[in-house]
Amino acid sequence: MALRTASGDSRPGRRGFTLVEVMVVMAILLTILAIAVPMYRTAMVRAKESVLRSNLFTIRSVIDQYTYDKEKPPQALEELVSEGYLRSIPLDPFTESSSTWQVVTDTGPNGESGIFNVHSGSQRTSLEGTPYSEW
């Protein structure tokens, strides 16, 4: 009596997957990847947007603190670091640089001009449809 394999084949040494089985597994894996990759990319953009919001809030708060303490606005972002208000200028997560921040200057209460606001230097558009440079 011949031994039978799980597939019902009585030929010894014939174990493995058929081409159809391999194709079905590959189709399932490709379907899962087709769903997962766009979700991963969206999650990465949302994470960068969160970091951008946090960095903008921090820089703007420090600019306000500096202006209140010194009674004049800072002339450059580097001044916030040299005066000890920041350890370093945060990176813009979309440009991956700390030198691309777009500063907005205005005249302060004492008539001195300086930095009053900051925006991202990125030309990209957010998931909500607004440019990051307007945040």
N, CA, C and O atoms as CSV, one atom per row, in Angstrom:
chain,resi,resn,atom,element,x,y,z
A,1,MET,N,N,0.838,-1.177,0.000
A,1,MET,CA,C,0.000,0.000,0.000
A,1,MET,C,C,0.883,1.241,0.000
A,1,MET,O,O,1.803,1.341,0.812
A,2,ALA,N,N,0.624,2.173,-0.883
A,2,ALA,CA,C,1.432,3.375,-1.032
A,2,ALA,C,C,0.971,4.434,-0.041
A,2,ALA,O,O,-0.217,4.547,0.261
A,3,LEU,N,N,1.931,5.206,0.458
A,3,LEU,CA,C,1.611,6.315,1.351
A,3,LEU,C,C,1.026,7.467,0.541
A,3,LEU,O,O,1.476,7.759,-0.567
A,4,ARG,N,N,0.037,8.102,1.105
A,4,ARG,CA,C,-0.588,9.241,0.426
A,4,ARG,C,C,-0.177,10.524,1.146
A,4,ARG,O,O,-0.085,10.552,2.374
A,5,THR,N,N,0.067,11.582,0.377
A,5,THR,CA,C,0.374,12.891,0.956
A,5,THR,C,C,-0.921,13.603,1.260
A,5,THR,O,O,-2.000,13.097,0.951
A,6,ALA,N,N,-0.824,14.768,1.863
A,6,ALA,CA,C,-2.016,15.527,2.250
A,6,ALA,C,C,-2.871,15.900,1.045
A,6,ALA,O,O,-4.085,16.048,1.180
A,7,SER,N,N,-2.273,16.052,-0.107
A,7,SER,CA,C,-3.032,16.431,-1.302
A,7,SER,C,C,-3.665,15.219,-1.988
A,7,SER,O,O,-4.388,15.366,-2.973
A,8,GLY,N,N,-3.393,14.029,-1.467
A,8,GLY,CA,C,-3.965,12.839,-2.061
A,8,GLY,C,C,-3.069,12.215,-3.108
A,8,GLY,O,O,-3.449,11.214,-3.715
A,9,ASP,N,N,-1.902,12.769,-3.338
A,9,ASP,CA,C,-0.974,12.251,-4.339
A,9,ASP,C,C,-0.241,11.049,-3.746
A,9,ASP,O,O,0.292,11.129,-2.639
A,10,SER,N,N,-0.214,9.958,-4.467
A,10,SER,CA,C,0.441,8.752,-3.960
A,10,SER,C,C,1.884,8.661,-4.404
A,10,SER,O,O,2.569,7.694,-4.070
A,11,ARG,N,N,2.373,9.661,-5.162
A,11,ARG,CA,C,3.760,9.625,-5.618
A,11,ARG,C,C,4.661,10.144,-4.504
A,11,ARG,O,O,4.454,11.257,-4.021
A,12,PRO,N,N,5.657,9.365,-4.084
A,12,PRO,CA,C,6.539,9.815,-3.008
A,12,PRO,C,C,7.442,10.961,-3.465
A,12,PRO,O,O,7.843,11.031,-4.626
A,13,GLY,N,N,7.756,11.871,-2.509
A,13,GLY,CA,C,8.679,12.974,-2.775
A,13,GLY,C,C,8.047,14.140,-3.508
A,13,GLY,O,O,8.766,15.064,-3.890
A,14,ARG,N,N,6.746,14.147,-3.721
A,14,ARG,CA,C,6.073,15.233,-4.428
A,14,ARG,C,C,5.333,16.104,-3.441
A,14,ARG,O,O,4.110,16.017,-3.333
A,15,ARG,N,N,6.053,16.943,-2.718
A,15,ARG,CA,C,5.427,17.845,-1.768
A,15,ARG,C,C,5.654,19.280,-2.232
A,15,ARG,O,O,6.637,19.564,-2.916
A,16,GLY,N,N,4.756,20.175,-1.867
A,16,GLY,CA,C,4.901,21.580,-2.223
A,16,GLY,C,C,3.570,22.179,-2.597
A,16,GLY,O,O,2.517,21.560,-2.445
A,17,PHE,N,N,3.641,23.411,-3.094
A,17,PHE,CA,C,2.432,24.141,-3.441
A,17,PHE,C,C,2.262,24.135,-4.951
A,17,PHE,O,O,3.237,24.123,-5.703
A,18,THR,N,N,1.033,24.143,-5.370
A,18,THR,CA,C,0.765,24.239,-6.801
A,18,THR,C,C,0.859,25.692,-7.229
A,18,THR,O,O,0.850,26.595,-6.392
A,19,LEU,N,N,0.948,25.914,-8.505
A,19,LEU,CA,C,1.034,27.268,-9.042
A,19,LEU,C,C,-0.223,28.068,-8.692
A,19,LEU,O,O,-0.130,29.263,-8.408
A,20,VAL,N,N,-1.363,27.447,-8.707
A,20,VAL,CA,C,-2.613,28.135,-8.376
A,20,VAL,C,C,-2.596,28.597,-6.922
A,20,VAL,O,O,-3.021,29.713,-6.625
A,21,GLU,N,N,-2.113,27.761,-6.021
A,21,GLU,CA,C,-2.044,28.137,-4.608
A,21,GLU,C,C,-1.118,29.329,-4.394
A,21,GLU,O,O,-1.440,30.248,-3.641
A,22,VAL,N,N,0.026,29.307,-5.058
A,22,VAL,CA,C,0.972,30.419,-4.945
A,22,VAL,C,C,0.357,31.692,-5.517
A,22,VAL,O,O,0.531,32.764,-4.937
A,23,MET,N,N,-0.349,31.606,-6.625
A,23,MET,CA,C,-0.972,32.778,-7.235
A,23,MET,C,C,-2.060,33.357,-6.324
A,23,MET,O,O,-2.189,34.577,-6.226
A,24,VAL,N,N,-2.830,32.515,-5.668
A,24,VAL,CA,C,-3.868,32.995,-4.760
A,24,VAL,C,C,-3.245,33.740,-3.593
A,24,VAL,O,O,-3.726,34.808,-3.215
A,25,VAL,N,N,-2.180,33.193,-3.015
A,25,VAL,CA,C,-1.488,33.852,-1.898
A,25,VAL,C,C,-0.914,35.188,-2.347
A,25,VAL,O,O,-1.018,36.178,-1.622
A,26,MET,N,N,-0.315,35.232,-3.525
A,26,MET,CA,C,0.245,36.486,-4.034
A,26,MET,C,C,-0.864,37.525,-4.268
A,26,MET,O,O,-0.667,38.706,-3.982
A,27,ALA,N,N,-1.992,37.110,-4.768
A,27,ALA,CA,C,-3.105,38.040,-4.992
A,27,ALA,C,C,-3.600,38.611,-3.669
A,27,ALA,O,O,-3.904,39.801,-3.587
A,28,ILE,N,N,-3.683,37.789,-2.643
A,28,ILE,CA,C,-4.108,38.258,-1.329
A,28,ILE,C,C,-3.105,39.257,-0.761
A,28,ILE,O,O,-3.499,40.298,-0.235
A,29,LEU,N,N,-1.820,38.953,-0.862
A,29,LEU,CA,C,-0.781,39.865,-0.360
A,29,LEU,C,C,-0.793,41.198,-1.100
A,29,LEU,O,O,-0.652,42.251,-0.479
A,30,LEU,N,N,-0.960,41.163,-2.412
A,30,LEU,CA,C,-0.996,42.402,-3.194
A,30,LEU,C,C,-2.222,43.248,-2.840
A,30,LEU,O,O,-2.144,44.476,-2.818
A,31,THR,N,N,-3.331,42.606,-2.569
A,31,THR,CA,C,-4.533,43.338,-2.163
A,31,THR,C,C,-4.315,44.034,-0.820
A,31,THR,O,O,-4.689,45.194,-0.647
A,32,ILE,N,N,-3.716,43.328,0.112
A,32,ILE,CA,C,-3.426,43.919,1.423
A,32,ILE,C,C,-2.465,45.097,1.277
A,32,ILE,O,O,-2.663,46.139,1.900
A,33,LEU,N,N,-1.433,44.938,0.463
A,33,LEU,CA,C,-0.480,46.035,0.240
A,33,LEU,C,C,-1.149,47.231,-0.433
A,33,LEU,O,O,-0.850,48.377,-0.098
A,34,ALA,N,N,-2.043,46.974,-1.369
A,34,ALA,CA,C,-2.729,48.069,-2.066
A,34,ALA,C,C,-3.579,48.891,-1.108
A,34,ALA,O,O,-3.802,50.079,-1.339
A,35,ILE,N,N,-4.048,48.275,-0.049
A,35,ILE,CA,C,-4.832,48.996,0.952
A,35,ILE,C,C,-3.926,49.676,1.972
A,35,ILE,O,O,-4.191,50.808,2.377
A,36,ALA,N,N,-2.868,49.004,2.386
A,36,ALA,CA,C,-2.025,49.488,3.479
A,36,ALA,C,C,-1.105,50.639,3.086
A,36,ALA,O,O,-0.909,51.552,3.889
A,37,VAL,N,N,-0.541,50.632,1.896
A,37,VAL,CA,C,0.448,51.652,1.513
A,37,VAL,C,C,-0.152,53.062,1.494
A,37,VAL,O,O,0.461,53.969,2.057
A,38,PRO,N,N,-1.312,53.294,0.880
A,38,PRO,CA,C,-1.882,54.652,0.940
A,38,PRO,C,C,-2.222,55.090,2.367
A,38,PRO,O,O,-2.061,56.259,2.716
A,39,MET,N,N,-2.689,54.155,3.181
A,39,MET,CA,C,-2.989,54.499,4.566
A,39,MET,C,C,-1.717,54.887,5.311
A,39,MET,O,O,-1.736,55.807,6.129
A,40,TYR,N,N,-0.615,54.196,5.038
A,40,TYR,CA,C,0.662,54.503,5.669
A,40,TYR,C,C,1.145,55.891,5.254
A,40,TYR,O,O,1.602,56.671,6.090
A,41,ARG,N,N,1.043,56.191,3.979
A,41,ARG,CA,C,1.487,57.508,3.498
A,41,ARG,C,C,0.668,58.630,4.124
A,41,ARG,O,O,1.222,59.657,4.516
A,42,THR,N,N,-0.632,58.445,4.221
A,42,THR,CA,C,-1.493,59.455,4.845
A,42,THR,C,C,-1.137,59.632,6.312
A,42,THR,O,O,-1.117,60.754,6.819
A,43,ALA,N,N,-0.859,58.532,6.993
A,43,ALA,CA,C,-0.482,58.611,8.408
A,43,ALA,C,C,0.829,59.369,8.577
A,43,ALA,O,O,0.983,60.128,9.534
A,44,MET,N,N,1.770,59.176,7.667
A,44,MET,CA,C,3.047,59.887,7.746
A,44,MET,C,C,2.847,61.390,7.541
A,44,MET,O,O,3.467,62.193,8.239
A,45,VAL,N,N,1.998,61.776,6.601
A,45,VAL,CA,C,1.727,63.201,6.362
A,45,VAL,C,C,1.034,63.810,7.575
A,45,VAL,O,O,1.368,64.923,7.983
A,46,ARG,N,N,0.072,63.092,8.157
A,46,ARG,CA,C,-0.609,63.601,9.354
A,46,ARG,C,C,0.376,63.790,10.512
A,46,ARG,O,O,0.263,64.755,11.268
A,47,ALA,N,N,1.327,62.888,10.654
A,47,ALA,CA,C,2.326,63.026,11.714
A,47,ALA,C,C,3.191,64.261,11.476
A,47,ALA,O,O,3.480,65.002,12.416
A,48,LYS,N,N,3.608,64.491,10.231
A,48,LYS,CA,C,4.401,65.681,9.922
A,48,LYS,C,C,3.600,66.956,10.150
A,48,LYS,O,O,4.144,67.960,10.612
A,49,GLU,N,N,2.308,66.920,9.827
A,49,GLU,CA,C,1.458,68.088,10.067
A,49,GLU,C,C,1.352,68.380,11.558
A,49,GLU,O,O,1.346,69.541,11.968
A,50,SER,N,N,1.269,67.354,12.348
A,50,SER,CA,C,1.209,67.530,13.804
A,50,SER,C,C,2.499,68.150,14.332
A,50,SER,O,O,2.462,69.035,15.187
A,51,VAL,N,N,3.632,67.689,13.826
A,51,VAL,CA,C,4.920,68.258,14.241
A,51,VAL,C,C,5.010,69.714,13.796
A,51,VAL,O,O,5.506,70.555,14.546
A,52,LEU,N,N,4.545,70.022,12.604
A,52,LEU,CA,C,4.573,71.404,12.117
A,52,LEU,C,C,3.724,72.309,13.004
A,52,LEU,O,O,4.160,73.400,13.370
A,53,ARG,N,N,2.528,71.871,13.350
A,53,ARG,CA,C,1.675,72.676,14.244
A,53,ARG,C,C,2.368,72.930,15.580
A,53,ARG,O,O,2.346,74.046,16.100
A,54,SER,N,N,2.979,71.888,16.125
A,54,SER,CA,C,3.669,72.018,17.412
A,54,SER,C,C,4.855,72.977,17.312
A,54,SER,O,O,5.040,73.829,18.181
A,55,ASN,N,N,5.655,72.839,16.259
A,55,ASN,CA,C,6.815,73.724,16.087
A,55,ASN,C,C,6.393,75.175,15.877
A,55,ASN,O,O,7.015,76.089,16.420
A,56,LEU,N,N,5.343,75.389,15.093
A,56,LEU,CA,C,4.854,76.755,14.895
A,56,LEU,C,C,4.352,77.359,16.199
A,56,LEU,O,O,4.623,78.524,16.491
A,57,PHE,N,N,3.620,76.571,16.986
A,57,PHE,CA,C,3.131,77.057,18.275
A,57,PHE,C,C,4.294,77.432,19.189
A,57,PHE,O,O,4.263,78.472,19.847
A,58,THR,N,N,5.324,76.579,19.226
A,58,THR,CA,C,6.484,76.845,20.077
A,58,THR,C,C,7.209,78.109,19.652
A,58,THR,O,O,7.509,78.965,20.484
A,59,ILE,N,N,7.492,78.232,18.366
A,59,ILE,CA,C,8.230,79.409,17.882
A,59,ILE,C,C,7.425,80.682,18.133
A,59,ILE,O,O,7.978,81.689,18.574
A,60,ARG,N,N,6.129,80.642,17.855
A,60,ARG,CA,C,5.295,81.832,18.047
A,60,ARG,C,C,5.207,82.215,19.522
A,60,ARG,O,O,5.226,83.398,19.860
A,61,SER,N,N,5.112,81.221,20.395
A,61,SER,CA,C,5.073,81.506,21.839
A,61,SER,C,C,6.380,82.138,22.303
A,61,SER,O,O,6.376,83.082,23.092
A,62,VAL,N,N,7.486,81.617,21.813
A,62,VAL,CA,C,8.795,82.147,22.206
A,62,VAL,C,C,8.987,83.561,21.663
A,62,VAL,O,O,9.560,84.409,22.348
A,63,ILE,N,N,8.520,83.824,20.451
A,63,ILE,CA,C,8.607,85.182,19.901
A,63,ILE,C,C,7.823,86.145,20.797
A,63,ILE,O,O,8.294,87.243,21.096
A,64,ASP,N,N,6.635,85.733,21.221
A,64,ASP,CA,C,5.825,86.583,22.112
A,64,ASP,C,C,6.520,86.793,23.460
A,64,ASP,O,O,6.526,87.908,23.983
A,65,GLN,N,N,7.101,85.739,24.022
A,65,GLN,CA,C,7.809,85.865,25.302
A,65,GLN,C,C,8.998,86.803,25.171
A,65,GLN,O,O,9.219,87.657,26.030
A,66,TYR,N,N,9.761,86.646,24.104
A,66,TYR,CA,C,10.926,87.504,23.875
A,66,TYR,C,C,10.479,88.960,23.745
A,66,TYR,O,O,11.066,89.851,24.358
A,67,THR,N,N,9.438,89.199,22.945
A,67,THR,CA,C,8.955,90.563,22.734
A,67,THR,C,C,8.477,91.183,24.045
A,67,THR,O,O,8.718,92.363,24.297
A,68,TYR,N,N,7.814,90.406,24.865
A,68,TYR,CA,C,7.328,90.905,26.149
A,68,TYR,C,C,8.504,91.194,27.100
A,68,TYR,O,O,8.537,92.239,27.750
A,69,ASP,N,N,9.460,90.269,27.176
A,69,ASP,CA,C,10.599,90.436,28.085
A,69,ASP,C,C,11.519,91.585,27.677
A,69,ASP,O,O,11.907,92.398,28.515
A,70,LYS,N,N,11.866,91.652,26.405
A,70,LYS,CA,C,12.849,92.625,25.918
A,70,LYS,C,C,12.208,93.934,25.477
A,70,LYS,O,O,12.907,94.912,25.211
A,71,GLU,N,N,10.897,93.954,25.401
A,71,GLU,CA,C,10.139,95.117,24.934
A,71,GLU,C,C,10.501,95.516,23.511
A,71,GLU,O,O,10.397,96.683,23.134
A,72,LYS,N,N,10.918,94.550,22.740
A,72,LYS,CA,C,11.192,94.719,21.310
A,72,LYS,C,C,11.174,93.332,20.677
A,72,LYS,O,O,11.548,92.351,21.318
A,73,PRO,N,N,10.745,93.249,19.436
A,73,PRO,CA,C,10.699,91.941,18.777
A,73,PRO,C,C,12.092,91.477,18.369
A,73,PRO,O,O,12.986,92.301,18.179
A,74,PRO,N,N,12.287,90.155,18.232
A,74,PRO,CA,C,13.594,89.661,17.779
A,74,PRO,C,C,13.828,90.039,16.317
A,74,PRO,O,O,12.885,90.154,15.535
A,75,GLN,N,N,15.078,90.226,15.967
A,75,GLN,CA,C,15.429,90.601,14.600
A,75,GLN,C,C,15.640,89.374,13.713
A,75,GLN,O,O,15.526,89.461,12.491
A,76,ALA,N,N,15.947,88.234,14.330
A,76,ALA,CA,C,16.163,86.977,13.604
A,76,ALA,C,C,15.829,85.813,14.530
A,76,ALA,O,O,15.869,85.954,15.752
A,77,LEU,N,N,15.506,84.680,13.953
A,77,LEU,CA,C,15.202,83.502,14.769
A,77,LEU,C,C,16.423,83.044,15.569
A,77,LEU,O,O,16.280,82.512,16.670
A,78,GLU,N,N,17.601,83.245,15.026
A,78,GLU,CA,C,18.836,82.867,15.725
A,78,GLU,C,C,18.995,83.637,17.033
A,78,GLU,O,O,19.639,83.160,17.968
A,79,GLU,N,N,18.411,84.817,17.093
A,79,GLU,CA,C,18.464,85.630,18.306
A,79,GLU,C,C,17.733,84.933,19.459
A,79,GLU,O,O,18.118,85.086,20.618
A,80,LEU,N,N,16.685,84.171,19.147
A,80,LEU,CA,C,15.952,83.431,20.168
A,80,LEU,C,C,16.818,82.329,20.774
A,80,LEU,O,O,16.674,81.987,21.948
A,81,VAL,N,N,17.707,81.784,19.971
A,81,VAL,CA,C,18.626,80.748,20.459
A,81,VAL,C,C,19.743,81.387,21.275
A,81,VAL,O,O,20.072,80.905,22.359
A,82,SER,N,N,20.324,82.459,20.768
A,82,SER,CA,C,21.445,83.091,21.472
A,82,SER,C,C,21.031,83.693,22.811
A,82,SER,O,O,21.849,83.786,23.726
A,83,GLU,N,N,19.773,84.100,22.933
A,83,GLU,CA,C,19.275,84.667,24.184
A,83,GLU,C,C,18.731,83.606,25.139
A,83,GLU,O,O,18.315,83.934,26.250
A,84,GLY,N,N,18.731,82.335,24.719
A,84,GLY,CA,C,18.316,81.244,25.597
A,84,GLY,C,C,16.836,80.933,25.603
A,84,GLY,O,O,16.373,80.187,26.467
A,85,TYR,N,N,16.090,81.473,24.682
A,85,TYR,CA,C,14.657,81.185,24.619
A,85,TYR,C,C,14.379,79.845,23.948
A,85,TYR,O,O,13.368,79.203,24.232
A,86,LEU,N,N,15.261,79.428,23.069
A,86,LEU,CA,C,15.189,78.125,22.404
A,86,LEU,C,C,16.562,77.468,22.474
A,86,LEU,O,O,17.583,78.155,22.451
A,87,ARG,N,N,16.590,76.145,22.558
A,87,ARG,CA,C,17.876,75.434,22.487
A,87,ARG,C,C,18.401,75.436,21.052
A,87,ARG,O,O,19.596,75.603,20.808
A,88,SER,N,N,17.490,75.250,20.126
A,88,SER,CA,C,17.828,75.326,18.704
A,88,SER,C,C,16.540,75.641,17.950
A,88,SER,O,O,15.438,75.434,18.458
A,89,ILE,N,N,16.699,76.135,16.754
A,89,ILE,CA,C,15.537,76.439,15.927
A,89,ILE,C,C,14.954,75.112,15.443
A,89,ILE,O,O,15.675,74.302,14.860
A,90,PRO,N,N,13.665,74.878,15.674
A,90,PRO,CA,C,13.065,73.610,15.251
A,90,PRO,C,C,13.110,73.437,13.735
A,90,PRO,O,O,13.160,74.409,12.981
A,91,LEU,N,N,13.090,72.176,13.311
A,91,LEU,CA,C,13.056,71.865,11.889
A,91,LEU,C,C,11.633,71.996,11.359
A,91,LEU,O,O,10.663,71.677,12.046
A,92,ASP,N,N,11.534,72.465,10.141
A,92,ASP,CA,C,10.261,72.404,9.424
A,92,ASP,C,C,10.173,70.965,8.911
A,92,ASP,O,O,11.021,70.563,8.115
A,93,PRO,N,N,9.187,70.179,9.330
A,93,PRO,CA,C,9.164,68.765,8.959
A,93,PRO,C,C,8.974,68.501,7.468
A,93,PRO,O,O,9.289,67.407,7.000
A,94,PHE,N,N,8.472,69.464,6.717
A,94,PHE,CA,C,8.266,69.242,5.288
A,94,PHE,C,C,9.475,69.650,4.461
A,94,PHE,O,O,9.728,69.061,3.411
A,95,THR,N,N,10.216,70.635,4.910
A,95,THR,CA,C,11.436,71.015,4.197
A,95,THR,C,C,12.665,70.371,4.833
A,95,THR,O,O,13.750,70.384,4.251
A,96,GLU,N,N,12.491,69.808,6.029
A,96,GLU,CA,C,13.552,69.157,6.799
A,96,GLU,C,C,14.752,70.084,7.014
A,96,GLU,O,O,15.906,69.658,6.961
A,97,SER,N,N,14.447,71.357,7.255
A,97,SER,CA,C,15.486,72.352,7.478
A,97,SER,C,C,14.985,73.372,8.492
A,97,SER,O,O,13.787,73.638,8.585
A,98,SER,N,N,15.919,73.938,9.251
A,98,SER,CA,C,15.545,74.993,10.193
A,98,SER,C,C,15.765,76.380,9.593
A,98,SER,O,O,15.482,77.388,10.240
A,99,SER,N,N,16.263,76.434,8.373
A,99,SER,CA,C,16.546,77.731,7.755
A,99,SER,C,C,15.491,78.143,6.735
A,99,SER,O,O,15.640,79.184,6.094
A,100,THR,N,N,14.430,77.356,6.568
A,100,THR,CA,C,13.429,77.682,5.554
A,100,THR,C,C,12.181,78.344,6.123
A,100,THR,O,O,11.233,78.601,5.382
A,101,TRP,N,N,12.162,78.624,7.418
A,101,TRP,CA,C,10.999,79.289,8.011
A,101,TRP,C,C,10.805,80.643,7.353
A,101,TRP,O,O,11.774,81.364,7.118
A,102,GLN,N,N,9.570,80.993,7.055
A,102,GLN,CA,C,9.239,82.290,6.472
A,102,GLN,C,C,8.806,83.210,7.610
A,102,GLN,O,O,7.770,82.986,8.236
A,103,VAL,N,N,9.601,84.241,7.875
A,103,VAL,CA,C,9.297,85.152,8.985
A,103,VAL,C,C,8.446,86.313,8.489
A,103,VAL,O,O,8.580,86.770,7.354
A,104,VAL,N,N,7.571,86.774,9.372
A,104,VAL,CA,C,6.710,87.925,9.086
A,104,VAL,C,C,7.154,89.037,10.024
A,104,VAL,O,O,7.120,88.886,11.245
A,105,THR,N,N,7.573,90.155,9.440
A,105,THR,CA,C,8.030,91.275,10.252
A,105,THR,C,C,6.942,92.339,10.332
A,105,THR,O,O,6.101,92.481,9.445
A,106,ASP,N,N,7.000,93.067,11.421
A,106,ASP,CA,C,6.034,94.147,11.641
A,106,ASP,C,C,6.674,95.121,12.611
A,106,ASP,O,O,7.748,94.856,13.150
A,107,THR,N,N,6.023,96.234,12.831
A,107,THR,CA,C,6.520,97.228,13.774
A,107,THR,C,C,5.896,96.973,15.141
A,107,THR,O,O,4.683,96.799,15.260
A,108,GLY,N,N,6.740,96.952,16.167
A,108,GLY,CA,C,6.286,96.684,17.526
A,108,GLY,C,C,5.688,97.893,18.204
A,108,GLY,O,O,5.567,98.958,17.599
A,109,PRO,N,N,5.310,97.732,19.475
A,109,PRO,CA,C,4.672,98.825,20.215
A,109,PRO,C,C,5.602,100.018,20.429
A,109,PRO,O,O,5.137,101.147,20.581
A,110,ASN,N,N,6.891,99.778,20.441
A,110,ASN,CA,C,7.846,100.879,20.640
A,110,ASN,C,C,8.373,101.429,19.321
A,110,ASN,O,O,9.302,102.237,19.314
A,111,GLY,N,N,7.794,101.002,18.212
A,111,GLY,CA,C,8.215,101.506,16.914
A,111,GLY,C,C,9.341,100.729,16.276
A,111,GLY,O,O,9.782,101.080,15.182
A,112,GLU,N,N,9.830,99.668,16.934
A,112,GLU,CA,C,10.916,98.870,16.356
A,112,GLU,C,C,10.335,97.736,15.530
A,112,GLU,O,O,9.367,97.093,15.937
A,113,SER,N,N,10.929,97.495,14.368
A,113,SER,CA,C,10.452,96.388,13.541
A,113,SER,C,C,11.212,95.121,13.899
A,113,SER,O,O,12.350,95.165,14.366
A,114,GLY,N,N,10.566,94.010,13.672
A,114,GLY,CA,C,11.171,92.714,13.965
A,114,GLY,C,C,10.207,91.595,13.626
A,114,GLY,O,O,9.166,91.821,13.009
A,115,ILE,N,N,10.558,90.395,14.031
A,115,ILE,CA,C,9.749,89.218,13.723
A,115,ILE,C,C,8.541,89.150,14.648
A,115,ILE,O,O,8.670,89.249,15.868
A,116,PHE,N,N,7.370,88.982,14.052
A,116,PHE,CA,C,6.144,88.840,14.826
A,116,PHE,C,C,5.427,87.530,14.562
A,116,PHE,O,O,4.570,87.120,15.345
A,117,ASN,N,N,5.766,86.875,13.472
A,117,ASN,CA,C,5.116,85.610,13.146
A,117,ASN,C,C,6.054,84.789,12.271
A,117,ASN,O,O,7.040,85.300,11.741
A,118,VAL,N,N,5.733,83.521,12.131
A,118,VAL,CA,C,6.542,82.625,11.318
A,118,VAL,C,C,5.614,81.616,10.645
A,118,VAL,O,O,4.604,81.204,11.215
A,119,HIS,N,N,5.976,81.225,9.415
A,119,HIS,CA,C,5.212,80.246,8.642
A,119,HIS,C,C,6.178,79.214,8.078
A,119,HIS,O,O,7.390,79.430,8.039
A,120,SER,N,N,5.620,78.093,7.643
A,120,SER,CA,C,6.428,77.051,7.020
A,120,SER,C,C,6.955,77.541,5.677
A,120,SER,O,O,6.300,78.329,4.995
A,121,GLY,N,N,8.118,77.079,5.308
A,121,GLY,CA,C,8.692,77.421,4.019
A,121,GLY,C,C,8.319,76.435,2.927
A,121,GLY,O,O,8.788,76.558,1.796
A,122,SER,N,N,7.486,75.462,3.248
A,122,SER,CA,C,7.099,74.438,2.290
A,122,SER,C,C,6.084,74.978,1.290
A,122,SER,O,O,5.227,75.791,1.636
A,123,GLN,N,N,6.190,74.521,0.057
A,123,GLN,CA,C,5.236,74.900,-0.990
A,123,GLN,C,C,4.135,73.860,-1.134
A,123,GLN,O,O,3.264,73.997,-1.993
A,124,ARG,N,N,4.162,72.820,-0.304
A,124,ARG,CA,C,3.178,71.744,-0.388
A,124,ARG,C,C,1.837,72.174,0.200
A,124,ARG,O,O,1.737,73.185,0.895
A,125,THR,N,N,0.816,71.384,-0.095
A,125,THR,CA,C,-0.535,71.641,0.391
A,125,THR,C,C,-0.906,70.578,1.408
A,125,THR,O,O,-0.553,69.409,1.253
A,126,SER,N,N,-1.614,70.983,2.443
A,126,SER,CA,C,-1.990,70.060,3.512
A,126,SER,C,C,-3.093,69.113,3.055
A,126,SER,O,O,-3.673,69.286,1.982
A,127,LEU,N,N,-3.373,68.116,3.878
A,127,LEU,CA,C,-4.462,67.189,3.587
A,127,LEU,C,C,-5.805,67.901,3.593
A,127,LEU,O,O,-6.758,67.438,2.967
A,128,GLU,N,N,-5.886,69.034,4.302
A,128,GLU,CA,C,-7.120,69.827,4.350
A,128,GLU,C,C,-7.269,70.726,3.126
A,128,GLU,O,O,-8.346,71.273,2.892
A,129,GLY,N,N,-6.201,70.884,2.343
A,129,GLY,CA,C,-6.257,71.693,1.135
A,129,GLY,C,C,-5.637,73.065,1.252
A,129,GLY,O,O,-5.612,73.806,0.269
A,130,THR,N,N,-5.128,73.436,2.435
A,130,THR,CA,C,-4.496,74.743,2.606
A,130,THR,C,C,-2.981,74.600,2.480
A,130,THR,O,O,-2.424,73.588,2.907
A,131,PRO,N,N,-2.311,75.584,1.910
A,131,PRO,CA,C,-0.843,75.516,1.832
A,131,PRO,C,C,-0.221,75.617,3.226
A,131,PRO,O,O,-0.702,76.360,4.081
A,132,TYR,N,N,0.849,74.862,3.437
A,132,TYR,CA,C,1.540,74.910,4.733
A,132,TYR,C,C,2.128,76.295,4.987
A,132,TYR,O,O,2.312,76.691,6.138
A,133,SER,N,N,2.420,77.023,3.931
A,133,SER,CA,C,2.998,78.364,4.095
A,133,SER,C,C,1.981,79.364,4.655
A,133,SER,O,O,2.348,80.484,5.010
A,134,GLU,N,N,0.709,78.967,4.735
A,134,GLU,CA,C,-0.314,79.846,5.326
A,134,GLU,C,C,-0.634,79.485,6.764
A,134,GLU,O,O,-1.413,80.182,7.415
A,135,TRP,N,N,-0.059,78.427,7.265
A,135,TRP,CA,C,-0.353,78.003,8.642
A,135,TRP,C,C,0.260,78.952,9.621
A,135,TRP,O,O,0.123,78.764,10.830
